[in-house]
Amino acid sequence: MTEGLFLQLYEARKPFSLIDTRERCEFIDGHWLGSVNIPLSDFWSRLPHLIRSRDFPIHLLSWSSKLQKISIAGLTELGYTNIITHPTCRPRDGTLGFLQGEHSWSKAFDEVLYRNTNFIEIGPEEYTKNHKKYTLYDVRPTSEYKLFTLPNSINLPNSNLLSLLQNLQEKDDFPVLHCAGRTRSIIGACTLMAAGYPSRFCVFKGGTQAWELSGKTRETNANRVMVPRAENLSQIKGLVKRWGIKISTVEKEKISERVNQKKNHLFFDVSDDAAETTPSIHPIKKISGTNMVQQTDVSIACFHVPITLFDFGNGCRAAFAALWLKAMGYNVEILVSQKCLDAKETERSKNEEFNNFKNWLNFDLPIYDFRSSQDFQNCSIRGSIWANLASFLIENDAPLNLGAVCYNEQHFRFIEKLLGIYGLKIKSTVCWNSKTQTLFKTLKSKLEAPCDRGKMYADRHKGNLEHARGYLEWEETLPEKIDADIYSMWSNNITSRLRRTV
């Protein structure tokens, strides 16, 4: 890829997706800003939700002829027809727009936001010295807060901030927002500023990582969660209108019709801050708005397409996410409904009926497990071998007949098709489910540096102080590494829309 491809596509103002199909560890070691990492092994589960329309323009970064071949085969198998390839390679050191790390689009935006705003920050020394006048608020989702937090911190997820402005203001304390590092506390502080919060507050710089770097210990299993007194849709509508974001109300019965009519739109339900990227009964992804803003590339792979955020509460979670997605350059609207979607998820295959492992036992087939390395390590069939799909095909030294462990029938069919291109045949299949451990001898396994996981500062939250220090430094220097035009666009969006009003 020549320098400037992303900007060229972005400035054309036409819908596009720029995807990088290398494995996670390679992507984290260096990638182009604006590209979205979707490894081949994730195609079957992620692409249908990231890119809904099968004729959507997909610009594929080609790092090698072999990877390009199997990537195109995988895209074609899923029905995608508009694929444009771009040969690329690692550029010279210092090239703007080529970054290390993950979630670089939203992480870089956050650091540009930091440089364009002004709020008070304190560190471990100041907090320890004057802790009686401060009250700590952890702005991460509750599940993360419970794993570890600063001692005595209260959980106030970013996506609830707009519902709790009055609660915060009425407290006779000095709020200190924090997260595990930098990103979400900065976003939280700037959310208060954008909402015109009139009282004092500050940010704990570096969060729990800075706390550990100062030699102190985090608290675990905390359970102090701040809950809003009442929901106020009119207040949220007033804020959203000021921010220039469209918000409207929709009846639950009309949601399916609206979604099905707009194949090129992206739809998200951000009502539940505990949600992960799980498809609901509609083609709508349920996701935490807090994480969506911090890890945009996990949920959004398309540029210049309309994004609709559903909120089945008072609208505060969608308003929070929309504010920051709009500032990043996305076209966002909010739909509010007082009736929630059904909690039922997309119907899954009946794995136990699909399983076919008789040949496995009869012919002593080699067993390859095509699930993620994390799932393989947590529990795998004794004697099985973990296989990354892309590496398996590129190295092409597998036996012609094999047994496969998959997630479900959809996963199996995708793997079967790609293996068939190379003359490989799956003779027996096990789709993993709750009964697998009763049918086979299973165990926990260890893998050395699996390619589907990144290694950059991976232990920063596990007591590795060198990783914690390195990660904070990486975040702070991101603005110097991005294209000047992207920096300028974000700065203009921030200064024109998000100035604090007092």
N, C-alpha and C positions, 0 to 999 in steps of 0.2 A: 504494500500500500504506500503510495506517495503521500508525503505530508500534506495535510489540508483536505483529505477526502471527506472526513466527517463535516467540516465546516462547509464544504462545497454542497454536500447533500442537505445540510441543515438550512443553509441560507437560500436554497431553492424553494423552501417553504412548501414542499410537497411531501406527502406521507412516505416514510421509509423506515426500515429497520437495518441496523448494522450489527451482524452477529459474528462472534468469535467462537468456534467450536472446539478449541483446544481444551485440554483438561484443566481443572481448577488451578493446580499448582503452577502450570506453565503460564496461565493467564495472569495470576497474581505476580509472577516474576517480571511481567512487562506487557502492557497492552495499550491500545489507542483509546484516549478519552472519548466517550460516547458509544463505544462498542459494548455489546452485552454478551456475557459469557453464557452460552448454552451448549455444554458438551454433548456429544452424540448420545451418551447413555441417559441423558435427561430429555431427549427429544420427545419421546412418547408421552411423558407426563407433563412437560412444561409448555411446549410449543403451542398446542391447541388453545391454551388460555392466554399465552403471551401474544400470539398472532392469530386472531380468530378467522380472518378472511384468507382463503387458500390462494387468492391471486394477489395478495399484498406484496409490494416490492421488498424482497429480502436481499440485502447486499451482504454477501458472504466473504469474509476475509479468508484468503487461501494461504496458509502457512506452508503447505506441502501438497504435492499432487495426490498422494495417497489419502491424506486427510480430506482434501477437497472431494475426491471421488466418493468416499463413504459418506461424507456430509450431504452431498447432493442426492445420493441414494436414499439416505434417511429422510430428507426433506420431501423427496418425490414419493416415497412410501406413505407419507402422511398427507399427500395430496397437494403440496405446495408447487406452484407452477411458475412463479415469477421470481427466478433466482438469478442474480447478477454476481459474478465472482470478481474478486480483486486480489491479485497476487500481492503478498506483503512479506515483510521481513523485519527483523529487529533493526531500528535505525541507530545512528551514532549516538553516543552518550550525550545527554543534555538536550535532546530534541524536544521541543515543546509539544505537549499533547500526548507524549508516550510516558506512561506512569507505571509504577509498581503499586501493589496493594489491591484491595477489593472495595467495592462500592464507591469507586473513586468519583463518579459523577456527583452523587449527593454529598460525599465527604468534602470534595473540593468546593462545592457550593457553600457548605456550612462555614468553611474557613474564609471565603470571600465575604459572606454575611458578617462574620466576626470583625473583619477589617473595615466594614462600612457602618458599623454601629458602635455605640459607646455605653458600657455599663460597668458597674463596680465588680471587681473580682477580689476574692480573698484566697489564701492558701492555708495549708495545715497549721502553720505557725500562728497566723492571725486568729484562726478559728479557735485553736487550743487556748490561746491567751485570753480571748473574750467570748468564750463559748456560751456564757449565760445570756448574752443579749441576742444570740442568733438561734433560729430554728431551721433545722435542715429538712429539705424536701427532695426526695429522690424522684426524678421525672421519668424514669424508665417504666415499662410495663410491670405490673405487679409480680408476674412470674419471675422476672429477672431481679427485682428488688428483694424477693424472698431468698434468693440464692446467696446474695451478699449485698451489703450496703454500708454507709457510714454509721457509726454508733448513734443510736437515738433518732435516726432519720425517719421521717414520715413519707409514705408513698403518695405521690401526687402525679400520676402519669400525664405527660404533655397533652395527650388528647382530651383530658378532662379540665385542663387549665381554664378554658373559656367559660366553663360552667361554675368555676370556683373563684372567680375574680372577687366577688363580694365577700365570700368567706375569708379569703386571704386578707382583704382590705380591713375587715373588722377585727382581725386578730391583732393584739398588741405585742407584736414581735417584729423581728427583722428577718424576713425569709431569705434563705440561702438555697438556691437551686443547684442540684448536682446530678451527675450520672456516673458511669463507670470511667469515663474519660473526658471528652470535650463536646462531641457533636450534639447530644440531646440537651445538655444544659444550656448551650448557646441558643439552640432552637427555642427552648423554653423561655429564656430571658427575652428573646426577640419577639416571641408571641405576646408576652405581657406588654412590651413596648408598642407593638402594632395594635393592640387592643386599647391603648391609651390608659393603661394601669397607672393610677396617680401616686401610689405609695412607694416607699423605698423597697428595694430588694437587691440582692447581689448573687454572684455565681461562685461556686467553689471550684477554682481552676484545677483541672486535671482529675477531678472526681476521686473515685476510690483508688485509682492507680496512683495519683499523687499522694494520697493518704498512706498507702503502703510504701511508697518511695521515701516517705519521711520516717519510716520505721514503726508505723502504727498498725493496728490490727482491725480488720473489718468486722462487722456484725453479720451473723448468718441467721436465717429462719425468722427474720423480723416480720411483724404482722400489724403494723400501724398504717392503715390505709385511710386517706381522706376522702370522704364521700360527700357529694353535693347535696344541699338541703332540698332543692326542688329544681325541676327542669324549666327553662325559660326560652322558648323558641323565638319569641319576639326580640329578645336581646341578641341572640345569635344572628338573626336576620339583619339586624341593624349593623352589626360588625361586617358581615359578609357583603352587604350592599356598599359599605364604605370602601371595601377592598376591591370592588369591581368584579365580584364573582356572582354568577347567576345562581339563584336558589329558588326552588319551587317544590310544591307538594304533589305527591302522586299516590293514588290508591293502590293497594297491594295487588288488586286484580288486574291492573293495567301494566304491571312491571314486565311480565313475560312478553307482552305485545311490543312494548317499547324496545326491549333488549333484542328481540328477534328481527325487528325492522332495521336495526343499525349494526350491520355485521362488522363495520370497520371501527366501531366505537369500543372503548375499553370500559368495563364496569367493575366496580369494587364496592363491597359492603364493609364499611369501616366502623360499624356500630359497636363491635366488641373488641376492646383493646387486648383481650387475651387470645384473639383469633390468630391462626397462622394462615398461610396461603392455601386455603382449602376451598375447592369449588362447591358451591351450594347446589340446590336443585335447579337453579337457573345458571346460565353461563356467567356467573358473577363470582369473583374471588372474594372470599372473606379474609380480611387481613387487618392487623393492627395498624391504625393510622400513624402511630408513633414510629413503628418499624418501617412503614411504607416510605416515610419521609427520609429516614436514615439510610435505608437500603433500597433505593428506588429501582435499581437494575434487577432486583429479584422479581419485581412485579410488572415493570413497564419496559418493553423492548421496542416500542414503536414511537416515533416522533411525528408531530403534526397530525395527530389523530385526537378527536374529542375524548375526554375522560369524564365519566360520570361517577360520582361518589354517592352511594346510598347511605343514609343514616336513619335508623329506625328508633331514634330517641329524640333528643332536643336539638340535634344538628351540630353540637359542639365538636364532635370527633371529625366529622366531615369538614367543618369550617377550618379546623386546625390543619388538616392534611391539604385542603384546597389552597389555603394561604401560601404554603411553601411550595407546592407543586406549581402553582401559577408563577411564583417568583423564579422558579427554575426554568420557566419558559413553556410549560405545558398548558394546554387549553382545557380548563376544568369547569364543571358545573356540579351543583349539589341537588340531589332529590331527597326530600324528607318524607317519611311516612310514619304514622303512629302505629301501624301494624307491621310486625316483623315478618320476614321471610320464614318459611318452614326451616327448622334446624336440620332436616334430613339432607344428607350429602348425596352427591351423585351416586347412583346405584353401582356397586362394585361387582365384579365377576364372582361367581360362586367357585372359589378356588378349589375347594375340596372335591367338587364334581369334575373339575377340569383336570386335576392331577392324573398323571399317567406314568407311574414309576415301576411297572412290572418289568419292562425291558431293562431298566436300570439294574434290577436285582438279578435278572437272568443272564445278562451279557457282561456284567461287571464293567459298565461304562465309566469313563472318567467323568467326574462331577464338577461342573463349572458354575459358580454362583455369580450371577450378573446383577445382584443388588448393589447398593452403595457399600463402600468399604466400612462405613460406620455401622450399618446394619449387620454386615458380615461379622465384624468384630464382636458385636453384642451377642450374637447367637448364630451359629452356622452348623450345617450337617457335618458330622465327623468324616474326614477324608475329602471334603470338597475343597476346591481351589477358587479363590476370589479372582474374578475376571472383569477387567474394565473393557467395555465393549469396543471402544475405538482402538485401544492397544491390542486387543485380541485380534481384530481384523487386520490392522497394519502389520503386525508381526507375522501373522498368518502361518503359525507353526503348530496349529491345533490338530488333533485327530479328526478324521472325516466324520466319525460318529461320536456323539457325546450326550451326556445328560446335563440338563440346565435347571438351575434354581432361579425363579423369576418372582415378581410381585403378584402378577395376575395374568389373565389370558391376553389382555391388551399388550402388556409388556412382552409376553412370550411371542405373540404374532410379529411384533416389531423386530425382535431379535432374530426370529426364525427367517424372516424375509432377508435381512442383511447377511446373515450367515450363508444363506442359500446362494447369494451372488458369488461366494468363494467356494462353492461346492461342499460346504459343511452342512451336516444334517443333525438336528436334535432328535434323538431316538426316544428320549424319556424326559418328562418335565415334572417338577414340583413347584407349585405356586405357594409361596409362603403364607401361612395363616396360623391361627391359634392352635391348630391340631398338629402342625408339623413336628413340634417337639415330642409329641406322644408317638409319632410314627417312626421317627429316626433317632439315633443317638446324636445329640447336639452338644456343642461346647462353645465357650468363648475363645476367640482367636486373636492373635496379634499380627499386625501388618507393619512393615517398615516403610514409612513415608509413602502412603498410597497416593496415586496421582490425582485422585478426584477431590483431594483436600489441600488447602493452602497451608504453607509453613511459615509465612511471614508473621513474626511476633505472635505465634499461635498460643503461647502460654502466658500472655500478658495479664490474664485474669486468674492465673493459677499460682501466683506467688513468684513468677519469674520477673525480677525487677529490671533486668536488662531488656526484656521484651516490652515491659510497660513503658520504660523510658524511651525506647526506640519508636514505639507506636505513637506516643504523644508528639515526638519530634517529627515523625512522618506526616501526621495530620497538619501540623502548623506550617509546614513548608509546601503544601500542595498548591497554593495560589501561584507560586513562582514557576510551576511546571505545566500550567495549562495555557491554552491558546489565549492571546490577548483579546480576541473578539468575544470569546466566551466569558472571560473575566469582565469585560466591559458590559456585556448584556446583563449579566447577573447584578453588577453594581448599579446599573441604571434601574433595573426592576426593584432593587432594594430601596434605593434612595427616593424613587418616585412613589412607591406604594406603602413603604413600611416605616416611615418616620414616626417617632413616638409623639403622640398628641396628649398633652397634659391639660 
